[in-house]
Amino acid sequence: MSFSSLGLSAPILQALTERAYTAPTPIQSAAIPAILRGGDVWASAQTGSGKTAAFVLPIIERLVADGPRGRGRYVRALILAPTRELAAQIAGEIQDYSQHLSQDAALKVLVAVGGVSINPQMMALGGGADIIVATPGRLLDLIDHNAVSLSYVATLVLDEADRLFSLGFADELARIIALLPARRQNLLFSATFPPAVWKLAENLLVDPTRIEMPAASEADAPDIEQRAFEVDVPMRTQLLRNLIELNGWSRVLVFVATKYATEHVAEKLTRAGIPAASLHGEQSQGARTQALSDFKASRVRVLIATDVASRGIDIASLPVVVNYDLPRSPDDYTHRIGRTGRAGESGVAVSFISAETDAHFRLIEKRNRLSIVREQLPGLEPVETIVPAPVQTGGIKGKRKSKKDKLREAAGLPPTTPAPKAAKADDATTRPGTSEPTEYFSWSPRTPPPRRY
């Protein structure tokens, strides 16, 4: 199958040819025709499979076919992303794919993200825009300043939709959806859709085309070598240094849990002669953009980042990803290691396992159907021992037997069995070292999801 057979016009095909894209990926072959037909689409496919082009290309095609936008502070297509970096990347791809459109058909594309002054974005919105790629918070800021109206949005895209459905974006996403017209096209894209998200997606979509690329066979799966090193927590930075030097890794993306850790580890590596930079959510947008740019251009060898870098960001030819701190959930593990081994290239994903996080890594392995051999680096063998979880032998309601259970035991009766708890919508993922779930929001009755009639 070729791109031309999918119904794309000559200017877009020219842009694809210049990027040496000869044939669509499976997700593109399935999604592009469905989006061009105008219906809702719910699509999931592995990281690095070309999901961004799968919705960007048909959106450009449809906007050009619909003709120029009218006057006013209106927007025709809205793409929401969970991070500033992903939003900027999507907008860049739109510009690349639409560069050969005629002057009359040229599209106005705006990136609306936080971390920078809102004034230039408000000025750029004069006369509206064809496409806005935004993070939810900044989009609402623009709406509150009366800089943009969503009343004419024809297409809504939630990229990394499972992240946008999480509780952290609940109020923002609900407000945005309430401002959209009832008649519109909804597109959901992500590499993972936990069961907790399914009901939320079903409430938003109307008779969607469901596209789920099957798990890749061994021959088709991304070529990512997954390794796990046992190490004591205080020795992780030393282990990271040794692995970089022993393996001669040219660039390494390292994931940590906190802003402090990004700066602390980057400083230690730099003092050791390994150029490193930090990337986290509390930096200014200028600092974040500079850090990512320096890493992509190999001006720094190691980028220490929180999960702001785990979703959708494409770093060409990235050889290694390291989980210095383990991710919160098995799905986040998939997104993290998906930064390497993209576009047919090979990569390595390394996870550091301590006595405290061993149980959580076993959960990640179980959920992702993995079995990764534990390794140790000579000279940095762990001394901390893994303490098995205690076996509870007390009463049903806790570690101690209840008074009621003691009386029943004395009478030779079995202990009471509590009624099973109703499954929660957020039981799909857990935070490391606990059974605390990653939470997803529910639609409020006061702001129901718009439906088409």
C-alpha positions as a Markdown table, in Angstrom:
| # | Residue | x | y | z |
|---|---|---|---|---|
| 1 | Met | 0.0 | 0.0 | 0.0 |
| 2 | Ser | 1.2 | 3.5 | -0.8 |
| 3 | Phe | 0.3 | 6.9 | 0.7 |
| 4 | Ser | -1.3 | 8.0 | -2.5 |
| 5 | Ser | -3.8 | 5.1 | -2.2 |
| 6 | Leu | -5.0 | 6.5 | 1.1 |
| 7 | Gly | -6.5 | 9.6 | -0.5 |
| 8 | Leu | -3.8 | 12.2 | 0.3 |
| 9 | Ser | -3.2 | 15.1 | -2.1 |
| 10 | Ala | -0.1 | 15.9 | -4.1 |
| 11 | Pro | 1.4 | 18.6 | -1.7 |
| 12 | Ile | 1.3 | 16.2 | 1.2 |
| 13 | Leu | 2.7 | 13.3 | -0.8 |
| 14 | Gln | 5.6 | 15.6 | -1.8 |
| 15 | Ala | 6.4 | 16.3 | 1.8 |
| 16 | Leu | 6.3 | 12.6 | 2.6 |
| 17 | Thr | 8.6 | 11.8 | -0.3 |
| 18 | Glu | 11.1 | 14.4 | 0.9 |
| 19 | Arg | 11.1 | 12.7 | 4.3 |
| 20 | Ala | 11.8 | 9.4 | 2.6 |
| 21 | Tyr | 8.5 | 7.9 | 3.8 |
| 22 | Thr | 7.8 | 5.3 | 1.1 |
| 23 | Ala | 4.9 | 3.4 | 2.6 |
| 24 | Pro | 2.4 | 4.0 | 5.5 |
| 25 | Thr | 2.8 | 2.1 | 8.7 |
| 26 | Pro | -0.1 | -0.3 | 9.8 |
| 27 | Ile | -1.6 | 2.4 | 12.1 |
| 28 | Gln | -1.4 | 5.0 | 9.3 |
| 29 | Ser | -3.0 | 2.6 | 6.8 |
| 30 | Ala | -5.9 | 2.0 | 9.2 |
| 31 | Ala | -6.4 | 5.4 | 10.7 |
| 32 | Ile | -6.0 | 7.8 | 7.8 |
| 33 | Pro | -9.0 | 6.5 | 5.7 |
| 34 | Ala | -11.2 | 6.4 | 8.8 |
| 35 | Ile | -10.4 | 9.9 | 9.8 |
| 36 | Leu | -10.9 | 11.2 | 6.2 |
| 37 | Arg | -14.4 | 9.7 | 6.4 |
| 38 | Gly | -15.2 | 12.0 | 9.3 |
| 39 | Gly | -16.0 | 9.6 | 12.1 |
| 40 | Asp | -14.6 | 9.2 | 15.6 |
| 41 | Val | -11.5 | 7.1 | 15.9 |
| 42 | Trp | -10.0 | 5.3 | 18.9 |
| 43 | Ala | -6.5 | 4.1 | 18.0 |
| 44 | Ser | -3.8 | 2.4 | 20.0 |
| 45 | Ala | -0.4 | 1.2 | 18.6 |
| 46 | Gln | 3.1 | 0.7 | 20.0 |
| 47 | Thr | 5.5 | 3.6 | 20.5 |
| 48 | Gly | 7.4 | 4.6 | 17.4 |
| 49 | Ser | 4.7 | 3.3 | 15.0 |
| 50 | Gly | 3.9 | 6.7 | 13.4 |
| 51 | Lys | 0.7 | 7.6 | 15.3 |
| 52 | Thr | 1.3 | 11.4 | 15.0 |
| 53 | Ala | 1.3 | 11.3 | 11.2 |
| 54 | Ala | -1.7 | 9.0 | 11.4 |
| 55 | Phe | -3.9 | 11.9 | 12.6 |
| 56 | Val | -2.0 | 14.9 | 11.4 |
| 57 | Leu | -2.0 | 13.9 | 7.7 |
| 58 | Pro | -5.8 | 13.4 | 7.3 |
| 59 | Ile | -6.5 | 16.6 | 9.4 |
| 60 | Ile | -4.4 | 18.7 | 7.0 |
| 61 | Glu | -6.2 | 17.0 | 4.1 |
| 62 | Arg | -9.7 | 17.7 | 5.4 |
| 63 | Leu | -8.9 | 21.3 | 6.4 |
| 64 | Val | -7.6 | 22.1 | 2.9 |
| 65 | Ala | -10.6 | 20.4 | 1.3 |
| 66 | Asp | -13.0 | 22.5 | 3.5 |
| 67 | Gly | -11.5 | 25.7 | 2.2 |
| 68 | Pro | -10.2 | 28.8 | 4.1 |
| 69 | Arg | -11.4 | 29.5 | 7.6 |
| 70 | Gly | -13.8 | 32.4 | 8.3 |
| 71 | Arg | -13.0 | 35.5 | 10.3 |
| 72 | Gly | -13.0 | 35.6 | 14.0 |
| 73 | Arg | -11.2 | 34.0 | 17.0 |
| 74 | Tyr | -12.1 | 30.5 | 15.9 |
| 75 | Val | -10.2 | 27.3 | 15.6 |
| 76 | Arg | -11.1 | 24.4 | 13.3 |
| 77 | Ala | -8.9 | 21.6 | 14.8 |
| 78 | Leu | -7.8 | 21.3 | 18.4 |
| 79 | Ile | -5.0 | 18.9 | 19.4 |
| 80 | Leu | -4.3 | 18.4 | 23.1 |
| 81 | Ala | -1.1 | 16.9 | 24.4 |
| 82 | Pro | 0.0 | 16.4 | 28.0 |
| 83 | Thr | 3.4 | 18.0 | 27.7 |
| 84 | Arg | 4.9 | 21.2 | 26.2 |
| 85 | Glu | 7.5 | 19.2 | 24.3 |
| 86 | Leu | 5.0 | 16.9 | 22.7 |
| 87 | Ala | 2.8 | 19.8 | 21.7 |
| 88 | Ala | 5.8 | 21.6 | 20.0 |
| 89 | Gln | 6.8 | 18.3 | 18.3 |
| 90 | Ile | 3.3 | 17.8 | 16.8 |
| 91 | Ala | 3.1 | 21.4 | 15.6 |
| 92 | Gly | 6.5 | 20.9 | 13.9 |
| 93 | Glu | 5.3 | 17.9 | 12.1 |
| 94 | Ile | 2.2 | 19.7 | 10.9 |
| 95 | Gln | 4.4 | 22.5 | 9.5 |
| 96 | Asp | 6.6 | 19.9 | 7.7 |
| 97 | Tyr | 3.7 | 18.0 | 6.1 |
| 98 | Ser | 1.9 | 21.2 | 5.0 |
| 99 | Gln | 4.9 | 23.1 | 3.7 |
| 100 | His | 4.0 | 22.5 | 0.0 |
| 101 | Leu | 0.4 | 23.7 | 0.2 |
| 102 | Ser | -0.5 | 26.6 | -2.0 |
| 103 | Gln | -0.6 | 30.1 | -0.6 |
| 104 | Asp | -4.4 | 30.1 | -0.7 |
| 105 | Ala | -4.5 | 26.7 | 1.1 |
| 106 | Ala | -1.8 | 27.5 | 3.7 |
| 107 | Leu | -2.8 | 26.6 | 7.3 |
| 108 | Lys | -2.3 | 28.7 | 10.4 |
| 109 | Val | -0.9 | 26.6 | 13.1 |
| 110 | Leu | -0.4 | 27.8 | 16.7 |
| 111 | Val | 1.3 | 26.1 | 19.7 |
| 112 | Ala | -0.2 | 27.1 | 23.0 |
| 113 | Val | 1.9 | 25.9 | 26.0 |
| 114 | Gly | 2.8 | 27.2 | 29.4 |
| 115 | Gly | 6.2 | 28.2 | 30.6 |
| 116 | Val | 6.4 | 31.2 | 28.3 |
| 117 | Ser | 4.6 | 34.6 | 28.2 |
| 118 | Ile | 0.9 | 34.3 | 27.1 |
| 119 | Asn | 1.0 | 37.7 | 25.3 |
| 120 | Pro | 2.7 | 36.5 | 22.1 |
| 121 | Gln | 0.2 | 33.6 | 21.9 |
| 122 | Met | -2.7 | 36.0 | 22.3 |
| 123 | Met | -1.5 | 38.2 | 19.6 |
| 124 | Ala | -0.9 | 35.2 | 17.3 |
| 125 | Leu | -4.5 | 34.2 | 17.7 |
| 126 | Gly | -5.7 | 37.4 | 16.1 |
| 127 | Gly | -8.0 | 36.2 | 13.3 |
| 128 | Gly | -8.2 | 32.7 | 14.8 |
| 129 | Ala | -6.2 | 29.6 | 13.6 |
| 130 | Asp | -6.8 | 26.5 | 11.6 |
| 131 | Ile | -5.0 | 24.2 | 14.1 |
| 132 | Ile | -4.1 | 24.8 | 17.8 |
| 133 | Val | -1.8 | 22.3 | 19.4 |
| 134 | Ala | -2.0 | 22.9 | 23.1 |
| 135 | Thr | -1.6 | 21.8 | 26.7 |
| 136 | Pro | -4.9 | 22.0 | 28.6 |
| 137 | Gly | -3.8 | 24.6 | 31.1 |
| 138 | Arg | -2.5 | 27.2 | 28.7 |
| 139 | Leu | -5.5 | 26.7 | 26.4 |
| 140 | Leu | -7.8 | 27.5 | 29.3 |
| 141 | Asp | -5.7 | 30.6 | 30.1 |
| 142 | Leu | -6.2 | 31.8 | 26.5 |
| 143 | Ile | -10.0 | 31.1 | 26.7 |
| 144 | Asp | -10.2 | 33.0 | 30.0 |
| 145 | His | -8.5 | 36.0 | 28.3 |
| 146 | Asn | -11.1 | 35.8 | 25.5 |
| 147 | Ala | -8.3 | 35.2 | 23.0 |
| 148 | Val | -9.9 | 32.1 | 21.4 |
| 149 | Ser | -13.3 | 30.4 | 21.0 |
| 150 | Leu | -13.8 | 26.7 | 20.7 |
| 151 | Ser | -17.3 | 26.9 | 19.4 |
| 152 | Tyr | -16.4 | 26.0 | 15.8 |
| 153 | Val | -13.9 | 23.2 | 16.5 |
| 154 | Ala | -14.6 | 20.4 | 14.0 |
| 155 | Thr | -12.0 | 17.9 | 15.1 |
| 156 | Leu | -10.7 | 17.2 | 18.6 |
| 157 | Val | -7.5 | 15.1 | 19.1 |
| 158 | Leu | -6.3 | 13.7 | 22.4 |
| 159 | Asp | -2.8 | 12.6 | 21.9 |
| 160 | Glu | -1.5 | 10.3 | 24.7 |
| 161 | Ala | -5.2 | 10.1 | 25.6 |
| 162 | Asp | -4.7 | 7.9 | 28.6 |
| 163 | Arg | -2.5 | 10.5 | 30.2 |
| 164 | Leu | -5.0 | 13.3 | 29.5 |
| 165 | Phe | -7.8 | 11.2 | 31.1 |
| 166 | Ser | -5.9 | 10.9 | 34.3 |
| 167 | Leu | -7.0 | 12.7 | 37.4 |
| 168 | Gly | -4.3 | 15.4 | 37.1 |
| 169 | Phe | -6.0 | 16.8 | 34.0 |
| 170 | Ala | -9.6 | 16.1 | 35.1 |
| 171 | Asp | -10.9 | 19.6 | 35.7 |
| 172 | Glu | -9.1 | 21.1 | 32.7 |
| 173 | Leu | -10.2 | 18.5 | 30.3 |
| 174 | Ala | -13.8 | 18.6 | 31.5 |
| 175 | Arg | -13.9 | 22.4 | 31.1 |
| 176 | Ile | -12.5 | 22.2 | 27.5 |
| 177 | Ile | -14.9 | 19.5 | 26.4 |
| 178 | Ala | -17.9 | 21.5 | 27.8 |
| 179 | Leu | -16.9 | 24.4 | 25.5 |
| 180 | Leu | -16.8 | 22.3 | 22.3 |
| 181 | Pro | -19.6 | 22.0 | 19.9 |
| 182 | Ala | -21.7 | 18.8 | 20.1 |
| 183 | Arg | -21.2 | 17.9 | 16.5 |
| 184 | Arg | -17.5 | 17.3 | 16.0 |
| 185 | Gln | -15.0 | 14.5 | 15.2 |
| 186 | Asn | -13.1 | 13.0 | 18.2 |
| 187 | Leu | -9.8 | 11.2 | 17.8 |
| 188 | Leu | -8.0 | 9.3 | 20.7 |
| 189 | Phe | -4.5 | 8.1 | 20.2 |
| 190 | Ser | -2.0 | 6.4 | 22.6 |
| 191 | Ala | 0.3 | 3.5 | 22.9 |
| 192 | Thr | -1.6 | 2.3 | 26.0 |
| 193 | Phe | -5.2 | 2.4 | 27.1 |
| 194 | Pro | -5.6 | 0.9 | 30.6 |
| 195 | Pro | -9.0 | -0.7 | 31.4 |
| 196 | Ala | -9.7 | 2.3 | 33.6 |
| 197 | Val | -9.8 | 4.6 | 30.6 |
| 198 | Trp | -12.1 | 2.5 | 28.4 |
| 199 | Lys | -15.4 | 3.8 | 30.0 |
| 200 | Leu | -14.2 | 7.4 | 29.8 |
| 201 | Ala | -13.3 | 6.9 | 26.1 |
| 202 | Glu | -16.6 | 5.3 | 25.4 |
| 203 | Asn | -18.5 | 8.2 | 27.0 |
| 204 | Leu | -16.6 | 10.7 | 24.8 |
| 205 | Leu | -16.8 | 8.9 | 21.4 |
| 206 | Val | -19.8 | 8.3 | 19.2 |
| 207 | Asp | -19.8 | 5.0 | 17.2 |
| 208 | Pro | -16.0 | 5.1 | 16.8 |
| 209 | Thr | -13.8 | 3.2 | 14.5 |
| 210 | Arg | -11.7 | 1.1 | 16.9 |
| 211 | Ile | -8.1 | 0.6 | 15.7 |
| 212 | Glu | -5.9 | -1.6 | 17.9 |
| 213 | Met | -2.7 | -2.8 | 16.3 |
| 214 | Pro | -2.0 | -6.3 | 17.6 |
| 215 | Ala | 1.0 | -6.8 | 19.8 |
| 216 | Ala | 4.0 | -7.1 | 17.5 |
| 217 | Ser | 5.4 | -10.5 | 16.8 |
| 218 | Glu | 8.9 | -11.1 | 17.8 |
| 219 | Ala | 10.0 | -10.3 | 14.2 |
| 220 | Asp | 8.1 | -7.0 | 14.1 |
| 221 | Ala | 8.5 | -5.8 | 17.7 |
| 222 | Pro | 10.8 | -2.8 | 18.3 |
| 223 | Asp | 14.4 | -4.0 | 18.6 |
| 224 | Ile | 14.9 | -3.0 | 22.3 |
| 225 | Glu | 17.2 | -5.1 | 24.5 |
| 226 | Gln | 15.9 | -4.9 | 28.0 |
| 227 | Arg | 18.3 | -5.2 | 30.9 |
| 228 | Ala | 17.9 | -5.0 | 34.7 |
| 229 | Phe | 20.8 | -4.3 | 37.1 |
| 230 | Glu | 20.5 | -4.9 | 40.8 |
| 231 | Val | 22.1 | -2.1 | 42.8 |
| 232 | Asp | 21.9 | -0.4 | 46.2 |
| 233 | Val | 20.2 | 3.0 | 46.0 |
| 234 | Pro | 23.2 | 5.1 | 47.0 |
| 235 | Met | 25.3 | 3.4 | 44.3 |
| 236 | Arg | 23.0 | 4.1 | 41.3 |
| 237 | Thr | 24.9 | 7.2 | 40.0 |
| 238 | Gln | 28.2 | 5.3 | 40.2 |
| 239 | Leu | 26.6 | 2.4 | 38.3 |
| 240 | Leu | 25.2 | 4.8 | 35.7 |
| 241 | Arg | 28.7 | 6.3 | 35.2 |
| 242 | Asn | 30.3 | 2.9 | 34.8 |
| 243 | Leu | 27.8 | 1.6 | 32.3 |
| 244 | Ile | 28.1 | 4.8 | 30.2 |
| 245 | Glu | 31.9 | 4.5 | 30.1 |
| 246 | Leu | 32.1 | 0.7 | 29.7 |
| 247 | Asn | 29.6 | 0.6 | 26.9 |
| 248 | Gly | 30.6 | 3.8 | 25.2 |
| 249 | Trp | 27.0 | 5.0 | 24.9 |
| 250 | Ser | 26.9 | 8.2 | 22.8 |
| 251 | Arg | 23.7 | 9.5 | 24.2 |
| 252 | Val | 21.6 | 8.3 | 27.2 |
| 253 | Leu | 18.1 | 9.4 | 28.3 |
| 254 | Val | 17.8 | 8.8 | 32.1 |
| 255 | Phe | 14.4 | 8.8 | 33.8 |
| 256 | Val | 14.2 | 9.8 | 37.5 |
| 257 | Ala | 11.3 | 10.4 | 39.8 |
| 258 | Thr | 11.9 | 14.0 | 41.0 |
| 259 | Lys | 13.0 | 17.5 | 40.0 |
| 260 | Tyr | 15.8 | 17.3 | 42.6 |
| 261 | Ala | 17.1 | 14.0 | 41.2 |
| 262 | Thr | 17.3 | 15.4 | 37.7 |
| 263 | Glu | 19.6 | 18.3 | 38.8 |
| 264 | His | 21.5 | 16.2 | 41.4 |
| 265 | Val | 22.4 | 13.4 | 39.0 |
| 266 | Ala | 23.2 | 15.8 | 36.1 |
| 267 | Glu | 25.5 | 17.7 | 38.4 |
| 268 | Lys | 27.3 | 14.6 | 39.5 |
| 269 | Leu | 27.8 | 13.3 | 36.0 |
| 270 | Thr | 29.1 | 16.7 | 34.8 |
| 271 | Arg | 31.6 | 16.8 | 37.6 |
| 272 | Ala | 32.7 | 13.4 | 36.5 |
| 273 | Gly | 33.4 | 14.6 | 33.0 |
| 274 | Ile | 30.2 | 13.4 | 31.4 |
| 275 | Pro | 28.2 | 16.3 | 29.9 |
| 276 | Ala | 24.7 | 16.1 | 31.3 |
| 277 | Ala | 21.6 | 18.3 | 31.5 |
| 278 | Ser | 18.3 | 18.1 | 33.4 |
| 279 | Leu | 14.7 | 18.3 | 32.2 |
| 280 | His | 11.7 | 18.7 | 34.5 |
| 281 | Gly | 8.4 | 20.3 | 34.7 |
| 282 | Glu | 9.4 | 23.3 | 36.9 |
| 283 | Gln | 11.9 | 24.6 | 34.5 |
| 284 | Ser | 11.0 | 27.5 | 32.2 |
| 285 | Gln | 10.0 | 26.6 | 28.7 |
| 286 | Gly | 13.2 | 28.1 | 27.4 |
| 287 | Ala | 15.3 | 26.0 | 29.7 |
| 288 | Arg | 13.4 | 22.8 | 28.7 |
| 289 | Thr | 13.6 | 23.5 | 25.0 |
| 290 | Gln | 17.4 | 24.2 | 25.3 |
| 291 | Ala | 18.1 | 21.0 | 27.3 |
| 292 | Leu | 16.2 | 18.9 | 24.7 |
| 293 | Ser | 17.8 | 20.7 | 21.8 |
| 294 | Asp | 21.3 | 20.2 | 23.3 |
| 295 | Phe | 20.6 | 16.5 | 23.8 |
| 296 | Lys | 19.3 | 16.0 | 20.3 |
| 297 | Ala | 22.3 | 17.7 | 18.8 |
| 298 | Ser | 24.7 | 15.7 | 21.1 |
| 299 | Arg | 26.0 | 18.8 | 22.8 |
| 300 | Val | 25.3 | 16.9 | 26.0 |
| 301 | Arg | 25.7 | 13.2 | 26.4 |
| 302 | Val | 23.1 | 12.5 | 29.0 |
| 303 | Leu | 19.7 | 14.0 | 29.7 |
| 304 | Ile | 18.3 | 13.4 | 33.1 |
| 305 | Ala | 14.5 | 13.8 | 33.0 |
| 306 | Thr | 11.3 | 13.2 | 34.8 |
| 307 | Asp | 8.3 | 11.7 | 32.9 |
| 308 | Val | 7.8 | 14.9 | 30.9 |
| 309 | Ala | 10.1 | 13.2 | 28.4 |
| 310 | Ser | 8.4 | 9.8 | 28.4 |
| 311 | Arg | 5.4 | 10.6 | 26.2 |
| 312 | Gly | 5.6 | 10.8 | 22.5 |
| 313 | Ile | 8.8 | 12.7 | 22.2 |
| 314 | Asp | 10.8 | 11.5 | 19.2 |
| 315 | Ile | 14.6 | 11.7 | 19.6 |
| 316 | Ala | 16.2 | 10.3 | 16.5 |
| 317 | Ser | 18.7 | 7.4 | 16.9 |
| 318 | Leu | 18.6 | 7.4 | 20.7 |
| 319 | Pro | 20.6 | 4.3 | 21.6 |
| 320 | Val | 19.8 | 4.0 | 25.4 |
| 321 | Val | 17.1 | 4.7 | 27.9 |
| 322 | Val | 17.8 | 4.1 | 31.7 |
| 323 | Asn | 15.2 | 3.8 | 34.4 |
| 324 | Tyr | 17.2 | 5.2 | 37.3 |
| 325 | Asp | 14.0 | 5.3 | 39.2 |
| 326 | Leu | 11.3 | 2.9 | 38.1 |
| 327 | Pro | 8.1 | 4.3 | 36.5 |
| 328 | Arg | 4.9 | 4.5 | 38.5 |
| 329 | Ser | 3.0 | 1.9 | 36.4 |
| 330 | Pro | 3.6 | -0.8 | 33.8 |
| 331 | Asp | 2.1 | 1.4 | 31.1 |
| 332 | Asp | 4.6 | 4.2 | 31.9 |
| 333 | Tyr | 7.4 | 1.6 | 31.5 |
| 334 | Thr | 6.2 | 1.0 | 28.0 |
| 335 | His | 6.2 | 4.7 | 27.1 |
| 336 | Arg | 9.6 | 5.3 | 28.6 |
| 337 | Ile | 11.5 | 2.5 | 26.9 |
| 338 | Gly | 9.7 | 3.4 | 23.7 |
| 339 | Arg | 12.0 | 6.5 | 23.3 |
| 340 | Thr | 14.6 | 4.1 | 21.9 |
| 341 | Gly | 14.4 | 1.5 | 19.2 |
| 342 | Arg | 12.2 | 3.7 | 17.0 |
| 343 | Ala | 11.8 | 3.7 | 13.2 |
| 344 | Gly | 13.3 | 0.3 | 12.7 |
| 345 | Glu | 16.5 | 1.1 | 14.8 |
| 346 | Ser | 17.8 | -0.9 | 17.7 |
| 347 | Gly | 18.1 | 0.3 | 21.3 |
| 348 | Val | 18.8 | -0.7 | 24.9 |
| 349 | Ala | 16.6 | -0.1 | 27.9 |
| 350 | Val | 18.2 | -0.5 | 31.3 |
| 351 | Ser | 16.4 | -0.5 | 34.7 |
| 352 | Phe | 18.0 | -0.2 | 38.1 |
| 353 | Ile | 16.5 | -2.5 | 40.7 |
| 354 | Ser | 17.0 | -2.1 | 44.5 |
| 355 | Ala | 15.9 | -4.3 | 47.3 |
| 356 | Glu | 13.0 | -1.8 | 47.9 |
| 357 | Thr | 11.8 | -1.7 | 44.2 |
| 358 | Asp | 12.3 | -5.4 | 43.4 |
| 359 | Ala | 8.6 | -6.2 | 44.0 |
| 360 | His | 7.4 | -3.3 | 41.8 |
| 361 | Phe | 9.7 | -4.4 | 39.0 |
| 362 | Arg | 8.3 | -7.9 | 39.2 |
| 363 | Leu | 4.8 | -6.3 | 38.8 |
| 364 | Ile | 6.0 | -4.4 | 35.7 |
| 365 | Glu | 7.4 | -7.7 | 34.2 |
| 366 | Lys | 4.1 | -9.5 | 35.0 |
| 367 | Arg | 1.9 | -6.8 | 33.4 |
| 368 | Asn | 4.0 | -6.5 | 30.3 |
| 369 | Arg | 4.7 | -10.3 | 30.0 |
| 370 | Leu | 8.4 | -9.9 | 30.4 |
| 371 | Ser | 11.1 | -11.9 | 32.1 |
| 372 | Ile | 14.3 | -9.9 | 32.4 |
| 373 | Val | 17.5 | -11.5 | 33.7 |
| 374 | Arg | 18.9 | -9.6 | 36.7 |
| 375 | Glu | 22.5 | -8.5 | 36.3 |
| 376 | Gln | 25.2 | -7.1 | 38.7 |
| 377 | Leu | 28.2 | -5.0 | 37.9 |
| 378 | Pro | 31.4 | -6.3 | 39.5 |
| 379 | Gly | 32.4 | -4.0 | 42.3 |
| 380 | Leu | 28.9 | -2.6 | 42.7 |
| 381 | Glu | 27.1 | -5.7 | 43.9 |
| 382 | Pro | 24.2 | -4.8 | 46.2 |
| 383 | Val | 24.5 | -5.5 | 49.9 |
| 384 | Glu | 20.9 | -4.7 | 50.8 |
| 385 | Thr | 18.7 | -7.8 | 50.9 |
| 386 | Ile | 15.2 | -8.2 | 49.5 |
| 387 | Val | 12.7 | -8.6 | 52.4 |
| 388 | Pro | 9.8 | -10.8 | 51.4 |
| 389 | Ala | 6.3 | -9.4 | 52.0 |
| 390 | Pro | 5.0 | -10.7 | 55.4 |
| 391 | Val | 2.4 | -13.4 | 55.2 |
| 392 | Gln | -0.7 | -12.1 | 57.0 |
| 393 | Thr | -2.1 | -14.7 | 59.3 |
| 394 | Gly | -4.4 | -12.5 | 61.3 |
| 395 | Gly | -8.1 | -11.7 | 60.9 |
| 396 | Ile | -9.8 | -10.9 | 57.7 |
| 397 | Lys | -10.1 | -7.2 | 58.3 |
| 398 | Gly | -6.4 | -6.6 | 59.2 |
| 399 | Lys | -3.2 | -8.0 | 60.6 |
| 400 | Arg | -4.9 | -8.7 | 63.9 |
| 401 | Lys | -7.9 | -10.9 | 64.3 |
| 402 | Ser | -11.1 | -9.0 | 65.1 |
| 403 | Lys | -13.1 | -9.7 | 68.3 |
| 404 | Lys | -15.8 | -11.3 | 66.2 |
| 405 | Asp | -13.4 | -13.6 | 64.5 |
| 406 | Lys | -11.9 | -14.7 | 67.8 |
| 407 | Leu | -15.3 | -15.6 | 69.1 |
| 408 | Arg | -16.2 | -17.6 | 66.0 |
| 409 | Glu | -12.8 | -19.4 | 66.2 |
| 410 | Ala | -13.6 | -20.4 | 69.8 |
| 411 | Ala | -16.9 | -21.8 | 68.7 |
| 412 | Gly | -15.2 | -23.8 | 65.9 |
| 413 | Leu | -16.7 | -21.6 | 63.1 |
| 414 | Pro | -14.8 | -20.2 | 60.1 |
| 415 | Pro | -13.9 | -16.5 | 60.2 |
| 416 | Thr | -16.2 | -14.0 | 58.5 |
| 417 | Thr | -15.7 | -13.2 | 54.8 |
| 418 | Pro | -16.3 | -9.6 | 53.8 |
| 419 | Ala | -18.3 | -8.9 | 50.7 |
| 420 | Pro | -16.0 | -8.3 | 47.7 |
| 421 | Lys | -15.4 | -4.6 | 47.0 |
| 422 | Ala | -16.7 | -3.2 | 43.8 |
| 423 | Ala | -14.0 | -2.8 | 41.2 |
| 424 | Lys | -12.9 | 0.8 | 40.9 |
| 425 | Ala | -12.4 | 2.5 | 37.6 |
| 426 | Asp | -8.8 | 3.2 | 38.5 |
| 427 | Asp | -7.7 | -0.3 | 39.5 |
| 428 | Ala | -5.5 | -0.7 | 36.4 |
| 429 | Thr | -2.2 | 0.7 | 37.6 |
| 430 | Thr | -0.4 | 1.1 | 40.8 |
| 431 | Arg | 2.3 | 3.3 | 42.2 |
| 432 | Pro | 5.7 | 1.7 | 43.0 |
| 433 | Gly | 5.9 | -0.1 | 46.3 |
| 434 | Thr | 2.2 | 0.4 | 47.1 |
| 435 | Ser | -1.2 | -0.8 | 46.0 |
| 436 | Glu | -2.3 | 2.9 | 45.5 |
| 437 | Pro | -3.9 | 3.2 | 42.1 |
| 438 | Thr | -3.3 | 5.7 | 39.4 |
| 439 | Glu | -6.5 | 7.6 | 39.4 |
| 440 | Tyr | -8.6 | 8.6 | 36.4 |
| 441 | Phe | -11.5 | 11.1 | 36.6 |
| 442 | Ser | -15.2 | 10.4 | 36.0 |
| 443 | Trp | -17.4 | 12.7 | 34.0 |
| 444 | Ser | -19.3 | 15.1 | 36.3 |
| 445 | Pro | -23.1 | 15.1 | 35.8 |
| 446 | Arg | -22.8 | 18.9 | 35.6 |
| 447 | Thr | -20.4 | 18.7 | 32.6 |
| 448 | Pro | -21.5 | 15.7 | 30.7 |
| 449 | Pro | -19.5 | 14.8 | 27.6 |
| 450 | Pro | -21.0 | 16.3 | 24.5 |
| 451 | Arg | -22.8 | 13.9 | 22.2 |
| 452 | Arg | -23.7 | 14.2 | 18.5 |
| 453 | Tyr | -27.4 | 13.8 | 17.6 |
